[in-house]
Amino acid sequence: MIDKPDEFVDGTDFAKDLNITAVSSQGLCAGEDEITILSEISNMSQVTEFINEKLEILQLERKLVLKLDMVVDEILNNILCYGYPDEPGDVTVRVAISSENTKVTMTFIDKGVPYDPLSHEEPVIIHDKDKKKPGGLGLFMVKKTMDEMEYEYKDGCNILIVCKNLDRSIGDGN
């Protein structure tokens, strides 16, 4: 046990050594869990690992897991880069698996700059790299990958819910 948290690692402040602020299942529905991180790019991988750990029970094809990872990365990247322009804030990500293992729901909650990603216009795909503007494809890919998306700004929070239906009737459980 460490007696002096300020001497945790090479004299580093204890709080600076912790990236995850909370992993909790209190007050959540069965099959639902959440993680809360500080909105820093360095914390993105912790969310992806957390969600992948929850998805392991579904034994999904690697291709689908990679698509869901892309969704998480794109949504988190937008929140982390644009939601908190002045100083970091908390981002909570919930993952829920339906009782029949037929649907995955991920909820992203932040108190950053209000932004409705569903109002974002679909990009015009330009194949000429010299005329192409950077950005805009991430949300487009998220919309094409997920089956349902809902956005709400409530009580000072951006709440984005994305759902993926799983075809459990064919193949090896996918």
Residue pairs with C-beta under 8 A, 6 or more apart in sequence:
2 8
2 14
5 13
5 14
5 15
6 13
6 14
8 14
8 17
9 17
19 37
19 38
19 40
19 42
19 43
19 46
20 35
20 36
20 37
20 43
20 46
21 36
21 37
21 38
21 90
22 34
22 35
22 36
23 33
23 34
23 35
23 36
23 50
24 33
24 34
24 36
25 32
25 33
25 34
28 34
28 94
28 96
29 96
30 99
31 96
31 97
31 98
31 99
32 94
32 95
32 96
32 97
33 50
33 54
33 94
33 95
33 96
34 92
34 93
34 94
34 95
35 46
35 47
35 50
35 92
35 93
36 90
36 91
36 92
36 93
37 43
37 46
37 47
37 90
37 91
37 93
38 88
38 89
38 90
38 91
39 79
39 80
39 83
39 84
39 88
39 89
39 90
39 91
39 110
39 112
40 80
40 88
41 77
41 80
41 81
43 80
44 73
44 76
44 77
44 80
47 72
47 76
47 93
48 69
48 72
48 73
50 93
50 95
51 68
51 69
51 72
51 93
51 95
51 106
52 65
52 69
54 95
54 97
55 65
55 68
55 95
55 97
55 104
57 97
57 101
58 97
58 101
58 104
58 166
58 173
59 172
59 173
59 174
60 68
60 166
60 174
61 171
61 174
64 164
64 166
64 174
67 145
68 104
68 106
68 145
68 164
70 141
70 142
70 145
71 106
71 141
71 142
71 145
71 146
71 162
72 93
72 106
74 138
74 139
74 141
74 142
75 108
75 117
75 142
75 160
75 162
76 91
76 93
76 108
77 138
78 115
78 117
78 138
78 139
79 91
79 108
79 110
79 112
79 158
80 91
82 112
82 113
82 115
83 89
83 91
83 110
83 112
83 113
83 115
83 158
84 110
84 112
84 113
85 113
89 110
89 111
89 112
90 110
90 111
91 108
91 109
91 110
91 112
92 107
92 108
92 109
92 110
93 106
93 107
93 108
93 109
94 105
94 106
94 107
94 109
95 104
95 105
95 106
95 107
96 104
96 105
96 106
96 107
97 103
97 104
97 105
98 104
98 105
100 168
101 166
101 168
102 165
102 166
102 168
103 163
103 164
103 165
103 166
104 163
104 164
104 166
105 161
105 162
105 163
106 161
106 162
106 163
107 159
107 160
107 161
107 162
108 158
108 159
108 160
108 161
108 162
109 157
109 158
109 159
109 160
110 157
110 158
111 156
111 157
111 158
112 158
114 153
114 158
115 158
116 151
116 153
117 139
117 142
117 149
117 151
117 160
118 149
118 150
118 151
120 136
120 139
122 140
122 143
123 136
123 137
123 140
126 132
126 133
142 149
142 162
143 149
145 164
146 162
146 163
146 164
147 163
147 164
147 165
148 161
148 162
148 163
148 165
149 160
149 161
149 162
149 163
150 160
150 161
151 158
151 159
151 160
151 161
152 159
153 159
166 174
167 174
168 174
